[in-house]
Amino acid sequence: MTDADVQAERRRATRALLASPLMTSGSEEFRLVRKHAGELAAWFTQETGWRLVVDAETARLYKSPVRLDDATRPARAPRTRVPFTRRRYVLLCLALAVLERADAQITLGRLADGVLTGAGDPVLVAAGTEFRMDRREERSDLVAVVRLLLDRGVLHRVAGDEEAYLSEASNDVLYDVRRRVLAALLAATRGPSTVETAAPDQRLPLLTCEVMPDTEELRLRALRHRLTRRLLDDPVVYYAELPENERTYLVSQRHAITRRITELTGLVAEMRAEGIAMVDPDDELTDLRMPEQGTDGHATLLVAAHLATAQGTRTEPQLVELVRQLAVQHRSYWRKGAAEPAAAAELLAQALDRLAALDLVTREGGTVTAKPALVRYALAAPTIRKARSRS
């Protein structure tokens, strides 16, 4: 095998890990991760401070996010891609607690019973959490959680179907519990049971806190870790949004940092005056794309083009009116019902959610402001060329 072949395999394994930090056996990508585990673990430790643990069944890249307040990347139902609600997150935590104490196999009914018991905890009740199984909507929330766990490989379906359970709770489903995957699911620097504070806003920072560097060398390494993490995770890293020490370090080291990322991942650095974006030429390492086909994608692209060329901010009511006009203008191409009055607000909400997740706009108090990277979607004025005269 040539050096180029080895590099191509490592790049493929790295990209697979970045796309799915928790992998299970059975795929060609998993085989490559196992094959190059030593080199990959050394790179992630050196450049990001992330741990890579690989065994015969799982490969887990323990990623630590730089920003804990980023709400633009929610868990999504695997089939519908609908973002998880607060209740679904609570049910997910309760389901994991039940599975931690479960046998090697569990039914959906027994899982539901355990979740119901956990939901009766006085702390959850006081927080306003209420969950019963007598309505299809509530069973649907639990099924969304189960399907997420199936998608992550924590559960393996043995018999039955969740759709039948949705119709009638007596229609049960049997699962294998994959304990190695379950144990690797939580990416934290300490166990949740060691966090004693009752304040919800303090628990996540305590779960993910890292040792503070006490020498200049360690401080510089921590800066490199934070910036490399952001370049790998965030759509855009804006200089203006970085603390002064991180901004100074990135400006001086941007070529070295981005070169190392490019060599291993194939991502290409797009450097602008306002910041850096690591762009994927293959358009694989993203959970959101811009643009996308269909009515929602076209509406998002048109809203982006409008905001990129607009001066100042726009209010959400102004943008709703814009979408209404666009729906009439493009009614031949957009789905039926998009031109109805109530549809414009929903189309705009989806567009702004996508643009915010891609770090292209900010939303505050009902106003929307374009960020610098949105300029790439500005529509240039058409150039009209004069026809040549025939001699």
Buried (B, 14 or more C-beta within 10 A) or exposed (E): EEEEEEEBBBBBBBBBBBEBBBBBBEEEBBEBBBBBBEBBBEBBEEBBBBBBEBEEBBBBBBBBBBEEEBEBEBBBBEEEEEBBEEBBEBBBBBBBBBBEEBEEEBBBBBBBEBBBEBBEEEEBEEEEBEBEBEEEEBBBBBBBBBBBBBBBBBBBBEEBEBEBBBEEBEBBBBBEBBBBBBEBBEBBEEEEEEBEEEEEEEBBEBBBEEEEBEEEEEBBBBBBBBBBBBBBBBBBBBBEBBEEEBBEBBEEBBEEBBEBBBEBBBBEBBEBEBBBBBEBEEEEBEEBEBBEEEBBBBBBBBBBBBBBBBEEBBEBEEBBEBBBEBBEEBEEEBEEEBBEEEBBBBBBBBBBBBBBBBBBBEBEEEBBBBBBBBBEBBEEEEEEEEEEEEE
